């Protein structure tokens, strides 16, 4: 059995279907969450740097 036939076989068979759909859902979830998380992290770091600069100006 070649690789493409094995892939089609695993797609058609329902016992693999749940794992594949869960994996695709997880992948789309990551794609949705990762940009927001990285943006929040960047915003957090940037605001902390601004606060440090303000403290240094006060001294």
Secondary structure in CASP SS format (residue, H / E / C, confidence):
PFRMAT SS
TARGET T0000
AUTHOR 0000-0000-0000
METHOD secondary structure of the structure
MODEL  1
X C 1.00
X C 1.00
X H 1.00
X H 1.00
X H 1.00
X H 1.00
X H 1.00
X H 1.00
X H 1.00
X H 1.00
X H 1.00
X H 1.00
X C 1.00
X H 1.00
X H 1.00
X H 1.00
X H 1.00
X H 1.00
X H 1.00
X H 1.00
X H 1.00
X H 1.00
X H 1.00
X H 1.00
X H 1.00
X H 1.00
X H 1.00
X H 1.00
X H 1.00
X H 1.00
X H 1.00
X H 1.00
X H 1.00
X H 1.00
X H 1.00
X H 1.00
X H 1.00
X H 1.00
X H 1.00
X H 1.00
X H 1.00
X H 1.00
X H 1.00
X H 1.00
X H 1.00
X H 1.00
X H 1.00
X H 1.00
X H 1.00
X H 1.00
X H 1.00
X H 1.00
X H 1.00
X H 1.00
X H 1.00
X H 1.00
X H 1.00
X H 1.00
X C 1.00
END
